[in-house]
Amino acid sequence: MRPRTHCFRTSLCALALLMPGWLGAQPAGKLRAPDVRYEPSSPAIVAAMLELGEVRASDVVYDLGCGDGRIVIAAAQKRGARGVGIDIDAERIKEATENARRAGVTGRVKFRNEDLFEADFGEATVVMLYLYPWVNLKLRPKLLSDLKPGTRVVSHSHDMGDWTPEKEIEVGGHTIYFWRIPARKPR
């Protein structure tokens, strides 16, 4: 007869294998290649994006394609907001997590290694982007369907096609665009 602790451990291990993500386990497999080359925004651009996005302490800022995490880290440090960075590149997520630790904001920010087209970011009150034009256009329907009316969207350098921005500013030769998710039309 086996000791009870052995049965318990065996059951626990079997359960962990059946439930990826439980006990911190990561699902097997690598995400697809990034759509966008990593190119960080300058501190002046980050500050301007936070200002244009009207980021305040009550906000939850999502940065889609977060790179090294500088936007959500700055949102937490300078505005007191909470932040979530999503990036398909696991190395960027590791770097962002370490940057948040060094900045002392790990209690206010988190980073997720996910595909932004499949990620849940519905809790966002502000969404930050520095993607390519075609990626913005592909993402636009998801932003409009998944985000609550009034959610602010800020994009460094690239617009959203025929969706006219509410505001746009120039910073160091770069355009930054601002939209607000509109009210849903009654069906």
Order of alpha helices (4+ residues) and beta strands (2+ residues): alpha-alpha-beta-alpha-beta-alpha-beta-beta-alpha-beta-beta-beta
